[in-house]
Amino acid sequence: MAEGDDGEKTEEPTQKKLEDAFKKGDIAKSQEVNLFFGLMAATLAVAAMSTLVSSDVMILLQRFISRPHDIVVDEASILALTIQIIGGAGAVLFLPLLLFMVAGVAGNLVQHKPLMTTEKIKPKLSKISLLQGAKRLFSSQSIANFLKSLFKLVVVTSLIIWSVWPDKDMLSQLVTVEMNQLLAVILQMVIKIFIVALVAMAPIALADYLFQKQTWLKKQRMSMKEIKDEYKQMEGDPLIKGKIRQLRMERARGRMMAEVPNAAVVITNPTHYAIALKYDESMATPICIAKGIDAVALRIRQVAKDNGVTIVENPPLARALYASIELEDEIPAEHFKAVAQVIGYVMRLKGKMQ
């Protein structure tokens, strides 16, 4: 961590600080990413629906352009035509609306995990204050957003003009083509414009997200005093204490299990207790390197079995050792004889096997 005064926010935020900010809806979010996914949805919608739109529009327009005198103007005909238009519009708009809904969700999920909070919609006086509104309007953030939007507009517009410029002569001839050809050309041009805008927005969205993420992390920085206060608060929380104690036990158990393959023998109850003893000729007395009951005992036996460590069933000795020694303790004098008999048995067994 960087060094600084207690009041200076120079330290990286803790995990708890980040989680608290997330719960309040304070997250790193880029609107450009959402815009990119919206453009992607629009591009897919136009590309997928171009044929259907062309045919449906032509069917409707032909009645008005080619045979306007055949249209019967009465209540029943107008109702039927209205139903036809609404039904056609609904069929055409269903896929785009679905794509936009998916894009809206995806644009948020790629930036952060699902979030449900009411913090952002709670009424605050600062939101309706004219003074605060003026400060936000002329803040450095607002100016940066304006310059970013201007840059985005210039880049995207320039690329679109560059992409359609070779077709300028063809565009001037569209007034002479038939309606179905006109619609096809227009849809093709729209798809081209959307694709160009999508390609232009991709690096802009990525750069803006990285910038917003870095800015957000900088805003979440903490002072040394805040870190100390948070630590004191967490230390006093019974739930946090319990979790810390559980983590320590799990780590200790992991280290203990790693020692079991080095044991000379594992003495069991046979099902409820297991004591792993380490011993070689250089040692004065055996020491306990692992102990446990029930599930832990089962795990000790399994590790011993997997690593070829001899397992000896001796319920009275297993219970006595479990109650009288801790990890890394030497065997108490009162158990020397019983343990020596077990160790001797194991050594004789290994000697016969060799």
N, C-alpha and C positions, 0 to 999 in steps of 0.2 A: 504494500500500500504506500501511497505517496505520503510524505510528511507534511504536516500543516497544523495550523492552530485548530483548537477544538471547534471554533465557529465556522471555519472555512470548509465548504463542501468539496473536498478534494478526493474523497475515497469512493471506490467503486461500490455500487449498491449491493446490499445483502440479498439473499434469496427471499427472505421475508419481506423486505421493502418492495421488491418487484411483485411478489404475490399480492401484497396489500394494494399496490397501485392497480394491478389487474382487476381485483375485486371491485374497485371504485370506477372501473371503466377507463382508467388512465392507461392507454396503450399506444404503442407505436403503430401508426396507420398512415398509409399513403393513399390519397384520393386518386392518384394517377394509376395505381394498380387496379382499383375498381373501374376506372374509366377504360383501362386496357381490356379487362374482361367484358365490359359492356360492349366495346367495339368488336371483340371477338364474337360475342353473341349476335350482334347485328350483322356481321359478315356472314356467319353461318346461316342466319335466318334468311337473308337476301339470296344467298347462293342456293339454299335448299328450296325456297319458295318461288324462285324466279319463273319456272315453267308454269306452275300452278297459277301464279298471279297473272301472268300474261294471258293464259287461256280464259280465266274467269273474267278479267277485265274486258277482254275482247268480246266475250259472249254478252256482257251487259251493255257495252258501248255500241255493239252492232245494232241493237234494237233502237237506240236513240239516233245513231248516225245514218245507218243504211236504210232503215224502214221506220222513220218516225211517224208516218201516217198510219202504221199498223197498230200503234199503241192505243189501247182503249182506255179512256180516262173515265173511270167510274170507281166507286168505292171498293168493289171486290178486286178489281185489277190493281189498284194502287196498294191495297193490303197485301196481295200476292207478291207484287214487286218489292214491297218493303221487306216482307219475310225472306224473299230470295236474296236481297242485298245484305240483310242482317246475318242470315245463315252463311252466305259466302264470306262475309267479313269475319265472322267468328271462326270459320274453318281456316281462313288464311292467317288470322292473328294468333291462333292457339299456339302454334309452334314458336313464333317469335317471343310471345309472352313467357312460355315455358323456358326458353333459352335465356331470357333476361333474368328470370328468377334464379336459375341455376348459376348464372354468371355472378349475380349479386351475392349469393352464398359463397361461391368459390373465391371471389375477390377478397372476402373477409377471412376465410379459412386458411388461405395461403399466407396470411400475415400474422394470424394469432389463433389460438385454440378457441372453441366455442365460448361465448360470453353472454351471460344474462345478468343485467344490472339495471337498477333504477336510479343510480347516482346521477347520470347525465340529464335525466328529465326532471329532477327535483327542482322546484322553484327557488331561484336565488335572486336577491336584489341586484347583484352585480350584472345580471343578464338584462335587466330593464333600465339600468342606470345610463343616462345620456353621457355622463362623464366617462364611465367605464367603456361605453360603446365607442366614444371618440378615441380613447386611448388604444382600443383594439384596432380601430380603423386605420390609425396612423402609426401603428407599432412596426417594429422592424420585421416581425413575422408577416404582417400584411403586405409590406413592401416587397419582401422576398417572394411571397406568393404571387403578387402582381407581375414581378419580373419573370418568374417561372412560367406563368401562364402566357406572357408575351413571347417568351422564347419558344414555348411549345407551339403557339399559334404560327409563328414565323417558320419554324422547321417543318411542321406538318403541311402547312399551306404551300410552301416552296416545293416540297416533294410531290404533292398532288399535282401542282401545275406542271412540274417537270415530267410527270408520268403521263399526263393527258395531252401535253403540248404536241406530240407527234400526230395526234388524231384531230387536230384543229380543222384541217381541210374537210375531213369526213363529217364533222359536226355541222359545218355550213350547208351540207347537202341533205340533212335530215328532213328538211321541209318538203322534199319531193318524194319521200318514201311512204309506203303504206303504214297503216296504224300498227299492225302486228310486228313489222320490221322495226318501226320506231321504238316500240316498247322493248323489244329484244336488245336493241343497241343501248338504250338508256339503262336497262338493268345490267348489261355487261359493263357499262361505264361506271355505274354505281358500285358494283362488286370490285372493280379495279381500284376505285378511290378508297373503298373501305380497307382493302388489303394493304395499300400503300400507307394509309393512316395507321393500320395495325402494326406494320413493320416499323414505322417511325416511332410509335408509342412504346414499343417493347424496351429499348434501352433507356428511354425517359422514365418509364415506370420503375424499372430496376434501380436506376440511380436515385430516384426520389425516395424509394422505400429504404435504401441503405442510408440515405441522408436523414430521413425521419427516424429511423432506428437509432442512429448515432446521437441525434439531437435528444431523443427521449431518454436514452441511457445517461446522457450528460445531465439532463434535468433531474434524474433520480439519484444523482450522487449524494453522498452523506458526509456529514462532519464526523470527526472522531467522537465527539460528545454523543451524537445520535447513535453511533454504533455501540458505544459503551452502554447507553441507556437501553437500547434494544436488547443487548446481551443480558443485562440485569433483569429486564422484564421477562425474558425467555427462561432464565435460570429460576425465576420464582414461580413459573407456571408448572403446576403438577403434571399436566399432560406432556409438556416439553421434557420435564425431568424424566418421566416414564419412558419417553421415546429415546432419550439419550442413554438411559440405563439399558434399554433393550438393545440398542446398537452396540454398546460396549460388550454386552453379554454375547451377542452374535459374533462379534469380532474375536472375542476370547475363545468362543467355542470353535471358530474356524481355525485359530492357531492350535488349539488343543487337538483337533482332529488331524491336523497336519503332522503331529508328533506320534500318532498311534502306530504308523508303520515302523517306527524305531523301537517299539516296545519288545521286551523279551517274552512277556506273557500278558494275557488279559484274563483276569479272574472274574467270573460271573456268578449270578444268583441262582439260576441262569437267565431269567427273563427280565428282572426288574433292576438289577445292579450290574455295573461293569467297571472294573478298575484296571487300567493299563499301567504296567510297571516296566521301567527301563533298568537294565542291569547288564554289566559286562565285567570282566576280570579286573579292570582298572578301578572299579568303584568299590567303596567300602560297604555300602548298603544300597539296595534298590530304591528308586525314587518313583513317585507317582507322576505320570505325565498326562494322564487323562482319567476322568471319572464322570459317571453320570447315572441317572435312573431313567427307566421307562424308554421314551423315544430316543434320548441321548445315548442310553446304554445300548439300544438296538443299533444305533449308528456306529458306535465304537466297535461293536462285534462285527458289523458288516465291513468296516474299513480294515479291521484286523484280518478277517477272513480273506478279503481281496488281496491283502499283502502278505499272506502266508504266516501271520503271527499266530502262535499257539494259543488256543482258548481253553481254559481249565475251569470246570464248574466246581465251585466251593462256596455254597451259600453263606455259611457262618462267617468265613473269612472275608468274603466280598462285602457283606453288611458291616462288619467290624472296621475294615479298611475305609469304607466310604464315610463312616461316622467319625473316624479319628485322624484322617490326613487330608490335606489340601494339595493342590497342584504344586509340583516342584518340592514337596515335602519328602523327607526320608522316612522309611518305614519305622514306626515306633518299636521300641525294644520288646514290648510284650508280644509283638507279632513276628519277631525274627524267626522263631522256630517254624511256624506254619508257612511263612513265605519262603524260607530256605528249602523246605520240603518241596514246595511247588516249583521253585527255580531249579532245584536238583532234578526233579522229574522231567522238566522241559529240556534240560541239558542232556540228560540220558536219552531222551526221546530223539533229540536232534543227532546225538552221536550214533544211535542205531540206524537212523535214516541215512547218515553219511557212510 
